[in-house]
Structures are given as structure tokens and as C-alpha cells.
């Protein structure tokens, strides 16, 4: 995995609509992430995964919600494979191991809920 974090100045503008799918680009052989907003309650991070990329199994101390904004993803949550496509939203419960795989290039919004 080759993950790139875009600069912090790329945050959501206040009181303005944005098109999520246009806020992060694909890079060959990489995962690109862009933090849209972050505070004590949680954060929103937009990702693009090139085909074949993924995140190995890990867990987090907070619930996280994944919304697929383009393409298709394979999520493994607690040992169960979940196929998700653009428009789908999936809960990844706190302290449950999960992994992400890109059978094709896709983009997702990760919503981390710390409260």
C-alpha cells in the first residue's frame, strides 16, 4: 500500500456545496486520502483507492461509517465480506477488525464517530 495524505488546507469550505467525487483524484498504484474536517467529535476523510489497493485488517476504538461515492469496494468486517457500491453506506463497529479491498478503483467517505 502506498498511501498519500493531501495537505490540510483541503478542508470543506463552510456553507458551500461540494461534489465529493471530485474532491480526491486517483493515483496509479496508490491510496489517496483527504481530511475534509476533523474535531473532537470525529472526522470526515475522503479516500480514493486504485484497483488492487487496500487496507489490511485493523480495528479502531470508535464506530466508523463508510459511504461509497464511486465504484465498488470489498469490506471485510468481523470476518464477513461485504460488497458495497456507489450510494451504499456501511457501519464498521468499534473494536471489530475490518479491512478494505479495491476490486476496481473506488472512492469512499469515512466518517469516524468519536462520541
N, C-alpha and C positions, 0 to 999 in steps of 0.2 A: 504494500500500500504506500502510495506517495500522496500525502495529504498536504494541501496548501491552504493557509488561512489568509483571506484577503484583509486589507487594512481596516482598522477600527472606524475610519471616517465613513465607511459604507454602512451607515445605520439607517433605519427607517426615518424618512422625513415626517415631522409632525403634521397632522391634519391634511394629508395629501394621499391620494390613492396611488398604489404601485402595482405593477404586474409582476408577481412573484417569479414566474418562469423566466423573466428577462433579467432578474437581479443577480444571477450567477451563471457563468458560462461553463461549458465542458472543456476539459483539457485531456488530451490523449494520455491514457495510462494513469490517470490521477483521480483523486477525490478533491473537490474544492469546497471549502466551507466559508460562509459569510455570516457573521453575527449581525443580526438585524436589531436586536435590543437585548439588554441584559440588566437585571436589577436583583434585589434580594429575594423577590418572589419567584424568579425564574428567568429563562431566556428563550429567545427565538433564534434558531440558526438554520440557514438555508444551505443545502448541500447539493452538489452535482457529483454523480458517480459515473465514470466512464465504464463501458461494458467490461465485465470481468473483475471489476474492483469490488472491495467490500471492507467491512469492519469485522474483525474477529470477535468471537464470543467474549462478552464482558457484562458487568451489571452496574447499576447506578443506584444510589441511595434514595432517588426520587422517582416518581412516576414520570413517564415521558410519553408524548403523543407524536406519532409520525403521520404527516399528511403527504401523500404522493401528489406532486404537482405536475409531473410529466413522466411518461414512460411506465415501466413495470419494475417492481422490486420483489426480492425474496427476503423475508424476515424470518429468523428463527427465534422463537420466544419460548423459553422454558422447554426446549427440545421439540417444539411443534413448528413446522414450516407454515408460514403464512404468505400467500401470494397476494400482492397488493398492486393496484394500478392507479393511474391518474384519477383523482377525485376521491380515492379511499383514504380513510383515517383509521389508525391502529393504535391501541393503548399498549405500551410496554410497562408493566407494573414495576414498582420499586423492588430492588433486590432479586429480580428474576433475570437469569442470564439471557442475553439476546445477542444476535449477530445480524449483519446486513450483507446481502449479496446482490450484485447488479447483473442479471442475465442479459440485460441490454442497458444502454445509457439511460439514466433516470435522474430526476431531481426530487428532493423531499424537503419539507419543512419539519424541523424537530422542535417541539415545544416542551421544554423542561419545566416541570412544576415543582417548586421547592416548598410550597406551603401546604 
